[in-house]
């Protein structure tokens, strides 16, 4: 299992558009990717679950990747977060 924390920099936090970016990438990856915030965890391939975390600018989310290529996928997801969130 690979994990990283990321502090959101975008004004609205994880709303529909960034959630769609995350989900679009996650649903085509075999590894299990989850995003946690404030005691709740969401499957990264589910847009509405990500939005329901209600993570806003300045909040830190925890991302977990599990699977055979977890290291590569975790780096890819971290890059996606840095470039878009």
Secondary structure, 3 states (H helix, E strand, C coil): CEEEEEECCCCCCCCHHHHHHHHHHHCCCCCEEEEEECCEEEECCCHHHHHCCCCCCCCEEEEEEECCCHHHHHHHHHHHHHHHC
